[in-house]
């Protein structure tokens, strides 16, 4: 069970119990996930649980009756539910709460009923009705009720099923029997209530001698056994799905009546089987039920042959009541089993796989009764033929042809093109899904492989290649599951190999991943990024709304052609994508899903801050089918997150390097200026060391080793699900180890990057102000005046002026330092950077210790290689220990 399913079930249970407030569902979800085990309820444990509940219950007979009823309906997870209830009987506190909760709900329901009833008043009768009219009205209502109780539900059920199936098969409506089949009740082999054998006056049977009574009853029984009312034995109308009851003339001799009551269950079973055959023969109930009804019809024909032979003996006067009882014995058991199966299928409203599950379970339950087991085996084989035909098409060709929604695999209308556009599109998971109730119990273990086998072949078929399994054989039901399990295994192995070879060799999956995805999204192609960032530096500084995308596309193509990426055959699939949010917002939105902060983050106004091109920039990649199964939008979004993270780090590094270049002008300043420049240079170097080490860690200690593991796993993968799993695991590990899945670390890292960017902007502005006078001198000297190029005298004069300007500039720098508080600004940057860096290192040490994230320790080792931060980190750890000290007495174990 997935985490989201547990979350949904816990919330639904809390709402049903009317539990509000408290700590919410999260606490219970955590407990369930920590304490759940792969325990499967067995038959023994289910039986003991049933006995325990029966002993605990005030009405054990009602409980056992209800259990048998649900079991006959083939209710899923019934034994697991009974086991859970047996555990609840041992928990007195929970039982007390449930009783109190049930009492409160009953009171609320009673109050609601009272409030509703008070809004209505009984109208006073203004006229009287005669007894004759009342009797007539009662008869009419009785006939309407009798007809509606049988006819209307069947018609309604057929209509609902027909509408559902026609909706699924809009292009090809299912066939329907003509209306006269249902309008002529004489065509049905069951009893017609209200009709009699003949219009002759019936002689009171009590006035006849015993021999005549027996002869008349034998004749009546032969008619009743084929669904026709006799003179003295008539069928009673049944309500709902109850078994047929009969009324026998009360004046019949008791000795004969006793034997008649023993024979009548055969007629009741025949009636139930006949109704089932007539009902399930309709197309609306599916091919499996139709095949089962056809097999039962064959057995009923043999029964009718027996009755015909008995009628022949009766005409010759050779059939007594005792002989009839003797001849009917072998058939009695057969009809009883058929009626039991028909009733179970009818009660459980079974179709397709659920019908086969019921038949299979019945077959196993009759172990020890060879005749009953052989009969159930015959019926199961006959009913499974259409189901196995659908199964064969699916596992051998990847085609699903299920017009009546009977198969375990259900197809959904999804467009494979959306997998490149929609992040939430789950084509591979949702195009074909397993319908649990349609899985036959004997195929339950193989359900996942059956689903995957057809999916693999279907992908290849959608690429225009017709595939047929070379080891295809007819699947036949047998009690030995090994036979069809081996066939499914062979089909699965073939389908896995076909799709894997198709993706790896013909579609070059590994080449796409290693040549393009890794080079561009994981910044593996160094010279390309140098060219690209040089070309787009000015453009990406603009606000995102002012950036011309076509210009960026042109610069991207130029960078691709000028670098070694020109040899990449898939380089034209790389595109520019300007995102609506910066990386931090995007990541926090993803991490806030299913949390309390989700609404607050989603409702935040994205236009509060204007995004720059650098913050919004990302690459995108055009992936064609079927590679989009692996490199889908979800995977691409993860790649984009990693890329934006590293791209911004690379941008910050370039900015710090530019500060280093521009600071070379400080060499011409006086020694007094160099003192306060030293603090800025030291801070710049610390920032550069931090950014470069973070990049090195992500590139060479996270992505490169993880990528080698991915390549190794892809070579060993045996099917496409393994490829998907390995690829997803690679991306998840990269995101986690790059600190992109931890909101706390992410926020601290974001603050560090912001401090670095603000520092570079400050230094660039300061350096630019000092360059201004020097630039004016250079322009004057090189270009001269409007009268022409400078003469030798003018050059000498300009040189003298330059020396004087340098002297004044140095003094100007000192004055700027004194007036603008530059040293205080640098100290503030230093303080903020140190605080955030120490906070980051401290949190990393905590996570690496508590959550066993040992790879993050490498960041601490690299940034604190000489123990510069060790003393401060130990001090922070000691403070945490002191804060946690008051909690220790509560957790202390008492001395023995």
DRENTORKE-452037 format. One line per field, with one value per residue (C-alpha): x, y, z negated. Coordinates in steps of 0.2 Angstrom, whole numbers. Last residue first. Layout:
c1 <- X,... .
c2 <- Y,... .
c3 <- Z,... .
END
This chain:
c1 <- 87,91,77,80,82,71,62,78,86,74,83,99,93,97,114,117,112,124,138,135,136,153,159,155,164,180,179,177,195,199,211,199,183,175,181,178,161,156,161,150,136,139,136,118,115,99,104,123,124,108,116,133,125,115,130,139,125,123,142,140,125,134,151,142,132,147,158,145,143,162,162,149,158,174,164,157,153,163,179,181,177,190,203,198,199,216,221,212,221,238,232,226,243,252,239,241,260,257,244,256,269,256,251,269,271,255,238,227,216,208,192,203,214,208,220,225,207,200,213,210,192,194,205,192,178,188,186,167,167,177,164,150,158,162,144,137,149,144,126,129,138,125,112,121,123,104,100,111,102,85,90,97,80,69,78,75,88,103,114,114,95,93,106,99,82,88,98,83,72,84,86,67,63,77,71,53,60,66,82,93,111,118,107,113,131,127,117,131,143,130,130,149,149,134,138,157,163,150,140,156,166,152,151,170,170,156,164,182,175,166,182,192,180,180,199,199,186,196,212,204,203,222,226,219,232,246,241,231,239,237,218,216,218,201,193,200,195,178,176,181,167,154,160,158,140,136,143,132,117,120,123,105,97,104,99,81,81,86,71,59,66,62,44,42,47,65,60,43,48,60,45,41,51,60,63,74,73,87,84,84,72,85,98,85,80,64,54,49,31,25,23,10,10,-6,5,16,3,-8,6,13,2,10,3,15,27,42,37,32,48,58,49,51,70,73,65,48,39,53,62,65,78,80,91,84,96,111,106,120,133,148,145,146,165,161,158,143,134,138,131,115,113,116,102,90,94,89,73,69,69,72,63,50,64,72,89,105,102,105,122,129,122,138,150,139,137,155,160,146,151,169,164,152,147,135,123,109,119,132,122,106,115,129,126,107,103,117,110,92,99,81,86,99,93,75,71,83,73,56,60,69,55,42,51,54,36,30,41,35,16,19,27,13,1,7,14,-4,-9,-27,-29,-36,-29,-17,-14,4,14,33,36,28,20,26,20,31,24,30,13,17,33,24,10,23,30,13,6,20,20,2,4,19,10,-5,6,3,-15,-17,-26,-37,-44,-40,-56,-58,-41,-43,-25,-20,-15,-13,-11,7,16,6,8,5,8,23,12,22,32,20,6,11,6,-12,-22,-39,-38,-36,-41,-31,-39,-51,-70,-74,-87,-78,-61,-49,-32,-18,0,3,7,3,-13,-19,-17,-26,-41,-42,-39,-55,-65,-60,-61,-80,-77,-62,-71,-87,-77,-67,-83,-90,-73,-72,-90,-87,-70,-76,-60,-55,-72,-65,-52,-66,-76,-61,-58,-76,-77,-60,-67,-83,-72,-61,-76,-92,-98,-113,-108,-126,-128,-111,-115,-133,-127,-113,-125,-138,-125,-119,-136,-140,-126,-130,-148,-143,-136,-152,-166,-167,-170,-182,-192,-191,-199,-212,-217,-212,-217,-235,-230,-233,-222,-208,-208,-209,-193,-184,-189,-183,-166,-165,-169,-155,-143,-149,-146,-128,-126,-136,-123,-109,-118,-121,-103,-98,-111,-104,-86,-92,-100,-116,-123,-123,-138,-135,-132,-151,-158,-144,-146,-165,-163,-150,-162,-177,-167,-161,-179,-184,-171,-176,-193,-188,-186,-202,-211,-205,-213,-229,-231,-230,-241,-255,-260,-273,-261,-259,-240,-234,-217,-202,-189,-173,-172,-164,-177,-194,-200,-217,-223,-221,-236,-239,-256,-261,-243,-233,-220,-201,-194,-194,-212,-219,-211,-217,-235,-235,-227,-240,-255,-248,-245,-262,-270,-261,-266,-285,-292,-303,-287,-282,-297,-301,-294,-307,-299,-291,-274,-257,-259,-254,-252,-233,-224,-210,-193,-188,-190,-198,-216,-210,-212,-207,-189,-185,-197,-186,-173,-156,-142,-126,-112,-110,-94,-87,-92,-85,-82,-98,-107,-101,-107,-124,-126,-122,-134,-148,-145,-146,-162,-170,-166,-171,-188,-193,-192,-197,-207,-218,-222,-225,-236,-246,-248,-253,-266,-273,-273,-282,-296,-297,-299,-312,-322,-320,-326,-316,-320,-317,-309,-294,-284,-266,-252,-241,-223,-210,-210,-203,-187,-183,-186,-175,-161,-162,-162,-147,-137,-142,-136,-119,-117,-120,-108,-95,-97,-96,-81,-72,-76,-70,-53,-50,-54,-42,-44,-60,-50,-38,-53,-59,-43,-43,-61,-55,-41,-52,-64,-51,-61,-79,-82,-101,-102,-89,-100,-115,-104,-99,-116,-122,-107,-111,-130,-126,-114,-127,-119,-102,-86,-86,-91,-77,-64,-70,-69,-51,-46,-53,-44,-27,-28,-33,-18,-18,-2,11,23,24,17,24,34,22,7,14,19,2,-6,4,1,-18,-20,-12,-28,-42,-57,-62,-80,-77,-81,-70,-55,-57,-57,-41,-33,-38,-32,-15,-13,-17,-4,9,7,0 .
c2 <- -12,6,16,19,38,45,58,62,66,80,93,89,93,112,108,96,109,121,108,106,125,125,110,119,135,125,115,130,133,115,115,106,114,117,101,90,98,95,77,74,76,58,51,54,43,52,57,59,66,77,84,87,95,107,113,115,126,136,139,145,156,165,166,174,186,192,194,204,215,217,222,235,242,244,253,266,278,293,286,273,286,298,284,280,299,299,285,294,310,301,292,308,317,303,304,323,321,308,319,334,322,316,334,339,324,329,321,316,330,346,337,331,316,298,288,301,307,290,284,299,296,278,283,295,281,266,271,271,255,246,252,246,229,227,230,218,205,206,205,189,181,185,179,162,160,164,151,138,141,140,123,116,119,114,97,89,100,97,90,73,72,79,67,52,55,57,41,31,37,31,14,12,16,5,-9,-7,-8,-26,-36,-22,-27,-14,-1,-4,-1,15,21,16,27,41,40,41,56,65,65,66,74,86,90,90,100,113,115,117,130,140,139,143,158,164,162,171,186,187,188,201,212,211,216,231,239,238,241,259,264,257,268,263,257,238,241,240,221,221,220,203,196,204,195,179,181,184,169,158,166,161,143,141,147,134,121,124,127,111,100,107,105,87,84,93,81,66,72,77,59,53,35,33,48,37,29,42,57,68,86,93,109,120,132,151,159,165,170,179,190,187,202,200,200,193,175,180,167,156,140,143,146,132,119,124,112,97,86,95,107,99,102,120,123,116,128,143,140,137,154,154,156,146,152,136,136,120,105,92,99,93,75,70,77,82,100,98,101,119,133,125,122,140,147,136,143,161,158,151,165,178,168,169,188,193,209,199,189,205,207,200,185,195,202,185,176,174,172,159,149,149,143,131,123,122,112,99,89,102,90,96,98,84,72,74,74,62,50,50,50,38,26,27,23,21,5,-2,2,6,-9,-21,-17,-18,-35,-42,-38,-45,-62,-64,-60,-72,-86,-82,-82,-99,-106,-99,-108,-125,-122,-118,-136,-135,-133,-119,-119,-106,-110,-108,-93,-96,-85,-70,-59,-41,-29,-14,3,12,9,-10,-8,0,-13,-27,-20,-16,-33,-41,-28,-32,-50,-49,-39,-51,-66,-69,-66,-78,-92,-80,-73,-54,-45,-38,-30,-20,-18,-3,1,20,25,20,22,37,46,64,75,85,88,92,77,64,73,65,48,52,44,34,21,2,-10,-26,-39,-44,-43,-26,-32,-26,-33,-34,-29,-31,-33,-48,-63,-57,-47,-58,-73,-65,-61,-79,-84,-75,-83,-100,-98,-102,-119,-124,-118,-128,-144,-141,-138,-155,-164,-157,-162,-180,-181,-175,-175,-157,-148,-132,-132,-132,-119,-107,-109,-106,-90,-84,-87,-77,-63,-63,-60,-55,-58,-49,-57,-63,-70,-78,-87,-92,-99,-109,-116,-120,-130,-139,-144,-149,-161,-168,-172,-179,-195,-197,-194,-212,-218,-205,-209,-227,-224,-213,-227,-228,-243,-238,-237,-219,-217,-226,-214,-199,-206,-207,-189,-184,-191,-182,-166,-169,-172,-155,-147,-152,-143,-128,-127,-126,-113,-103,-103,-97,-83,-79,-78,-68,-54,-50,-38,-52,-61,-79,-74,-72,-87,-98,-91,-93,-111,-115,-108,-117,-133,-131,-129,-144,-154,-147,-155,-173,-174,-164,-177,-192,-184,-180,-198,-204,-190,-193,-177,-166,-152,-150,-146,-128,-125,-113,-107,-100,-82,-69,-56,-62,-79,-83,-100,-115,-128,-146,-153,-150,-147,-132,-133,-130,-147,-156,-149,-158,-175,-171,-169,-186,-194,-185,-192,-210,-209,-202,-216,-229,-221,-220,-204,-192,-183,-178,-167,-169,-154,-148,-147,-131,-138,-137,-121,-103,-90,-91,-96,-108,-108,-114,-96,-95,-95,-78,-69,-51,-54,-63,-51,-37,-43,-49,-35,-35,-23,-6,-4,14,19,4,10,20,5,-6,6,9,-10,-14,-1,-7,-25,-21,-10,-24,-37,-25,-22,-40,-49,-37,-26,-41,-46,-28,-24,-40,-36,-18,-24,-37,-24,-12,-25,-29,-10,-8,-22,-16,2,17,33,51,66,57,69,72,65,80,82,94,85,69,78,85,68,59,71,69,50,51,62,50,35,44,48,29,23,34,28,10,14,22,8,-5,5,5,-13,-19,-38,-37,-25,-39,-50,-36,-35,-54,-53,-39,-49,-64,-53,-45,-47,-53,-69,-68,-84,-78,-63,-74,-86,-71,-65,-82,-83,-66,-70,-86,-78,-66,-58,-58,-62,-81,-78,-65,-77,-91,-80,-75,-93,-97,-81,-86,-104,-98,-86,-67,-60,-51,-40,-29,-12,-4,11,15,13,24,38,38,39,55,63,61,76,80,84,92,82,64,61,42,43,58,49,34,44,53,37,29,44,45,26,27,41,31,17,0 .
c3 <- -193,-189,-180,-162,-158,-145,-156,-165,-148,-143,-154,-144,-127,-128,-135,-121,-108,-116,-116,-97,-94,-103,-93,-77,-83,-87,-70,-59,-54,-56,-41,-28,-35,-18,-11,-26,-29,-11,-12,-27,-15,-9,-26,-26,-41,-45,-63,-60,-42,-46,-62,-53,-38,-50,-59,-42,-35,-51,-51,-33,-37,-51,-42,-27,-38,-48,-32,-23,-39,-40,-22,-25,-40,-30,-16,-29,-16,-22,-28,-14,-1,-8,-7,11,15,9,20,34,31,33,48,55,53,61,76,77,80,93,101,102,110,123,127,130,142,151,148,164,171,167,160,146,143,145,135,121,119,118,106,94,94,90,75,69,69,63,45,47,56,42,29,40,43,25,20,34,29,11,15,26,12,-2,10,12,-6,-9,4,-5,-21,-13,-4,-20,-29,-14,-12,5,15,3,18,10,10,28,34,25,32,50,49,41,55,68,59,57,75,81,70,76,94,92,88,82,80,92,85,68,73,81,66,54,65,64,45,45,57,49,31,27,43,49,33,22,35,36,17,16,30,21,4,10,20,4,-6,7,8,-11,-11,3,-6,-22,-13,-5,-22,-24,-5,-7,-19,-8,6,22,38,33,30,49,48,39,56,59,42,44,60,52,39,53,62,46,44,62,59,43,53,67,53,46,62,69,54,55,74,72,60,72,86,75,72,90,96,100,97,106,117,125,134,141,144,131,134,121,110,103,89,86,73,61,74,84,69,60,54,36,30,47,41,28,14,14,18,4,-9,-3,-4,-21,-30,-20,-6,7,-2,5,23,19,10,25,37,25,23,42,47,54,71,80,96,106,120,131,134,147,160,150,153,165,153,162,161,142,144,144,158,165,148,143,159,157,139,145,158,145,133,147,151,132,132,114,108,97,89,82,90,84,95,111,105,100,115,126,112,103,119,123,105,105,121,115,99,106,91,85,78,89,105,105,95,105,122,124,109,108,127,130,116,125,142,150,160,148,130,133,145,136,119,128,136,121,109,121,122,104,100,113,106,88,93,101,86,74,86,82,64,58,57,55,73,85,102,110,129,134,139,139,154,146,159,163,176,176,179,163,155,157,147,133,133,132,115,109,112,102,88,84,85,74,61,60,59,40,42,57,47,38,54,56,60,43,43,59,65,74,92,98,79,74,91,95,79,83,68,77,93,109,115,108,116,133,126,126,113,115,101,104,90,86,76,90,88,95,107,123,118,133,126,138,133,144,134,116,121,135,124,109,120,126,108,102,116,111,92,91,99,89,73,77,80,64,54,60,57,39,36,41,33,16,6,12,15,7,21,35,25,25,43,47,36,44,61,58,51,67,78,69,52,45,28,25,43,44,27,32,48,39,26,39,49,34,29,47,47,30,35,52,44,32,45,50,32,28,44,39,22,30,42,60,70,76,94,94,79,87,102,90,81,98,102,84,88,104,95,83,98,106,89,90,107,101,86,99,109,93,89,106,105,87,95,110,101,92,105,118,111,107,89,86,94,87,69,70,75,62,48,55,56,38,32,42,34,17,21,19,1,-2,9,-2,-17,-8,-2,-20,-26,-14,-4,-11,-13,5,7,9,16,12,24,16,12,24,22,17,23,30,24,35,36,31,31,50,56,60,73,71,77,60,57,71,66,48,53,62,47,36,47,46,27,24,34,24,8,13,18,7,0,18,21,39,49,62,79,85,87,80,70,73,59,57,73,67,75,93,100,117,109,101,118,116,112,129,137,134,146,139,139,147,140,148,159,160,142,134,116,117,125,110,97,105,107,89,83,95,90,72,75,84,71,57,66,69,53,39,51,57,39,33,48,44,26,29,41,29,14,25,29,10,6,20,13,-5,0,-1,-11,-6,-14,-22,-33,-26,-38,-43,-38,-45,-61,-53,-47,-64,-72,-59,-62,-81,-78,-67,-79,-94,-83,-80,-98,-103,-89,-95,-113,-107,-97,-111,-123,-110,-107,-126,-128,-114,-113,-102,-90,-86,-81,-70,-61,-57,-51,-39,-33,-30,-20,-9,7,5,15,13,5,-8,-11,-15,-26,-36,-38,-44,-56,-63,-65,-74,-85,-92,-108,-99,-108,-105,-87,-86,-92,-81,-66,-71,-73,-55,-48,-56,-49,-32,-31,-33,-25,-36,-26,-42,-46,-62,-56,-42,-53,-67,-54,-47,-64,-68,-51,-52,-64,-80,-89,-81,-74,-75,-68,-67,-49,-47,-55,-45,-29,-34,-38,-22,-11,-20,-19,0,2,-7,5,0 .
END
